[in-house]
């Protein structure tokens, strides 16, 4: 299956064309969203950063994502609460909520056009067993002070027994976003090399 983002977006490429030594404060291996984000923050701190990528920017997981930016990762908070404790679950949720804000701040600061928009995110149940698990998940969220809405209508083209809605989540074009980060990194003296034969 082809990726919507990789098929319809211009992909940043900068094939390495010399074998001279490259001096850098930090070398990052891999140009997915994690590697490029690290490079972005480090260049903003004044480090000279070089990113090396075997294929092209966003070619693996990042380029094949759904493009959603959310704190809701299935029925996960009951698991975190049971496996660790409420504080651990809340810290995890807070970190994810902060990440959504950070991405929006970067988009605004760098003026990146990446089709970002806020959306509700849902996890839904179609069976009685799934519905019971959904109710336990909502209880876990209530216990850590997060307001999730229980709904029966999601806009999906099929009926659900119920769903948990996380409001103010988001979606974007991940490749357009990475292209904007790459442009910023290079403008601050960073280097990104793709199709690197060293791997």
Secondary structure, DSSP 4 states (H G I P E B T S, - for coil): ---HHHHHSPPP--B----S----SEEEE--SHHHHHHHHHHHHTT--EEEE-SS-TTTTTGGGS--EE-S--SS-HHHHHHHS-HHHHHHHHHHHHHHHHHHHHHHHHHT--S--EEEEEEEEESSHHHHHHHHHHHHHHHHTT---EEES--S-SS--SEEEEEEEEEE--HHHHHHHHHHHHHHTT-EEEBS-TT-
